[in-house]
Amino acid sequence: MSTELVRVDYHNSAQASDLIRLLNDYACDPMGGAEDLSAHSQNHLVDALRDFPGAFSILCYVDGVAGPDQLLYRLFDL
């Protein structure tokens, strides 16, 4: 099993897509409001982050798959 922590490159469409997918998963949880991110947010958030000085995001990939469970595994099962 391979794990990799990656600082998101907002110009990388695959990483940007993974980030939006995970943020939408969080938003759909009852603690995140239990609703999808708006289409506007999904379509413009990465551009806004790219243009915001100092913004960064971290994704954790396990065997090439990004997800919240992968990050928890990486943090607590080192």
Backbone as CSV, one residue per row, in Angstrom:
resi,resn,N_x,N_y,N_z,CA_x,CA_y,CA_z,C_x,C_y,C_z
1,MET,0.847,-1.167,0.000,0.000,0.000,0.000,0.899,1.238,0.000
2,SER,0.634,2.149,-0.938,1.425,3.377,-0.986,0.552,4.558,-0.582
3,THR,1.135,5.452,0.210,0.427,6.672,0.618,1.243,7.871,0.179
4,GLU,0.530,8.932,-0.158,1.197,10.151,-0.605,0.362,11.354,-0.185
5,LEU,0.983,12.278,0.539,0.358,13.565,0.838,0.792,14.536,-0.243
6,VAL,-0.174,15.252,-0.811,0.090,16.122,-1.947,-0.471,17.504,-1.675
7,ARG,0.372,18.519,-1.867,-0.143,19.883,-1.867,-0.810,20.085,-3.228
8,VAL,-2.087,20.441,-3.211,-2.868,20.518,-4.439,-2.295,21.585,-5.367
9,ASP,-2.081,21.169,-6.590,-1.723,22.086,-7.667,-3.038,22.479,-8.325
10,TYR,-3.489,23.709,-8.096,-4.790,24.158,-8.592,-4.848,24.213,-10.120
11,HIS,-3.723,24.054,-10.782,-3.687,23.982,-12.243,-3.826,22.544,-12.741
12,ASN,-3.749,21.571,-11.829,-3.857,20.159,-12.172,-5.329,19.751,-12.095
13,SER,-5.930,19.462,-13.227,-7.375,19.194,-13.263,-7.773,17.960,-12.446
14,ALA,-6.930,16.947,-12.394,-7.251,15.748,-11.614,-7.266,16.066,-10.122
15,GLN,-6.254,16.788,-9.647,-6.215,17.153,-8.236,-7.353,18.116,-7.890
16,ALA,-7.634,19.060,-8.778,-8.736,20.000,-8.540,-10.064,19.246,-8.452
17,SER,-10.250,18.275,-9.312,-11.470,17.475,-9.293,-11.585,16.670,-8.004
18,ASP,-10.479,16.075,-7.570,-10.478,15.329,-6.304,-10.836,16.250,-5.139
19,LEU,-10.277,17.450,-5.128,-10.555,18.402,-4.054,-12.039,18.763,-4.022
20,ILE,-12.613,19.094,-5.155,-14.036,19.459,-5.208,-14.904,18.276,-4.796
21,ARG,-14.550,17.077,-5.256,-15.325,15.885,-4.880,-15.325,15.683,-3.372
22,LEU,-14.154,15.821,-2.742,-14.065,15.620,-1.296,-14.787,16.729,-0.537
23,LEU,-14.645,17.978,-0.976,-15.353,19.073,-0.317,-16.861,18.884,-0.450
24,ASN,-17.302,18.404,-1.591,-18.732,18.144,-1.769,-19.192,17.003,-0.864
25,ASP,-18.363,15.974,-0.715,-18.702,14.880,0.210,-18.869,15.410,1.630
26,TYR,-17.958,16.288,2.061,-18.080,16.890,3.390,-19.361,17.703,3.496
27,ALA,-19.680,18.486,2.461,-20.876,19.331,2.480,-22.145,18.487,2.569
28,CYS,-22.139,17.303,1.975,-23.321,16.434,1.985,-23.554,15.759,3.330
29,ASP,-22.545,15.726,4.172,-22.686,15.159,5.504,-23.589,16.072,6.335
30,PRO,-24.348,15.503,7.263,-25.194,16.350,8.107,-24.414,17.472,8.817
31,MET,-23.189,17.196,9.225,-22.405,18.244,9.898,-21.923,19.313,8.925
32,GLY,-21.973,19.036,7.626,-21.557,20.017,6.631,-22.724,20.749,6.001
33,GLY,-23.940,20.479,6.501,-25.120,21.139,5.966,-26.042,20.213,5.199
34,ALA,-25.571,19.000,4.910,-26.371,17.969,4.250,-26.874,18.381,2.867
35,GLU,-26.113,19.217,2.189,-26.464,19.626,0.832,-25.212,19.666,-0.022
36,ASP,-25.398,19.375,-1.316,-24.283,19.520,-2.251,-23.794,20.961,-2.265
37,LEU,-22.518,21.135,-2.574,-22.038,22.477,-2.871,-22.811,22.999,-4.074
38,SER,-23.054,24.281,-4.102,-23.758,24.847,-5.250,-22.932,24.636,-6.516
39,ALA,-23.602,24.649,-7.637,-22.898,24.515,-8.918,-21.882,25.634,-9.071
40,HIS,-22.245,26.829,-8.626,-21.319,27.956,-8.711,-20.045,27.668,-7.907
41,SER,-20.207,27.175,-6.690,-19.044,26.858,-5.858,-18.188,25.779,-6.502
42,GLN,-18.836,24.740,-7.005,-18.086,23.657,-7.624,-17.332,24.128,-8.867
43,ASN,-17.906,25.082,-9.582,-17.286,25.554,-10.821,-16.247,26.653,-10.624
44,HIS,-16.267,27.339,-9.475,-15.397,28.499,-9.315,-14.442,28.436,-8.121
45,LEU,-14.620,27.476,-7.238,-13.810,27.444,-6.020,-12.323,27.273,-6.307
46,VAL,-11.980,26.368,-7.182,-10.560,26.126,-7.468,-9.914,27.378,-8.060
47,ASP,-10.618,28.072,-8.953,-10.083,29.316,-9.515,-9.873,30.351,-8.417
48,ALA,-10.820,30.440,-7.489,-10.701,31.405,-6.398,-9.520,31.053,-5.497
49,LEU,-9.343,29.772,-5.211,-8.198,29.359,-4.391,-6.885,29.644,-5.113
50,ARG,-6.850,29.387,-6.404,-5.641,29.641,-7.200,-5.257,31.120,-7.127
51,ASP,-6.258,31.991,-7.115,-6.001,33.428,-7.135,-5.822,34.036,-5.749
52,PHE,-6.035,33.248,-4.692,-5.948,33.763,-3.329,-4.541,33.532,-2.782
53,PRO,-3.791,34.618,-2.509,-2.419,34.455,-2.019,-2.373,33.641,-0.720
54,GLY,-1.511,32.664,-0.693,-1.306,31.865,0.516,-2.249,30.685,0.660
55,ALA,-3.245,30.562,-0.202,-4.168,29.430,-0.099,-3.446,28.134,-0.474
56,PHE,-3.738,27.084,0.265,-3.232,25.769,-0.117,-4.172,24.704,0.418
57,SER,-4.145,23.558,-0.209,-4.954,22.408,0.182,-4.061,21.184,0.129
58,ILE,-4.359,20.224,0.980,-3.602,18.977,1.030,-4.557,17.823,0.754
59,LEU,-4.145,16.930,-0.119,-4.888,15.690,-0.356,-3.999,14.520,0.048
60,CYS,-4.639,13.474,0.528,-3.925,12.239,0.828,-4.416,11.171,-0.135
61,TYR,-3.480,10.566,-0.842,-3.784,9.491,-1.774,-3.258,8.182,-1.196
62,VAL,-4.088,7.176,-1.202,-3.672,5.819,-0.856,-3.925,4.970,-2.090
63,ASP,-2.860,4.392,-2.587,-2.926,3.611,-3.825,-3.619,4.401,-4.934
64,GLY,-3.308,5.689,-5.000,-3.800,6.542,-6.069,-5.198,7.095,-5.896
65,VAL,-5.830,6.821,-4.743,-7.194,7.289,-4.488,-7.174,8.312,-3.356
66,ALA,-7.790,9.476,-3.609,-7.872,10.518,-2.589,-9.160,10.362,-1.801
67,GLY,-9.059,10.584,-0.503,-10.278,10.536,0.301,-10.006,10.814,1.752
68,PRO,-11.065,11.148,2.503,-10.885,11.460,3.922,-10.396,10.259,4.717
69,ASP,-10.842,9.062,4.350,-10.375,7.869,5.056,-8.878,7.669,4.851
70,GLN,-8.392,8.036,3.675,-6.974,7.891,3.394,-6.158,8.814,4.301
71,LEU,-6.638,10.027,4.519,-5.916,10.952,5.386,-5.903,10.443,6.812
72,LEU,-7.031,9.954,7.310,-7.070,9.413,8.669,-6.124,8.240,8.806
73,TYR,-6.085,7.367,7.805,-5.158,6.248,7.836,-3.737,6.759,7.934
74,ARG,-3.404,7.747,7.124,-2.045,8.269,7.088,-1.666,8.912,8.419
75,LEU,-2.598,9.613,9.063,-2.294,10.317,10.296,-2.205,9.381,11.485
76,PHE,-3.011,8.320,11.523,-3.118,7.521,12.736,-2.541,6.115,12.627
77,ASP,-2.073,5.739,11.479,-1.523,4.392,11.327,-0.141,4.469,10.694
78,LEU,0.675,5.350,11.207,2.025,5.536,10.645,2.962,4.442,11.086
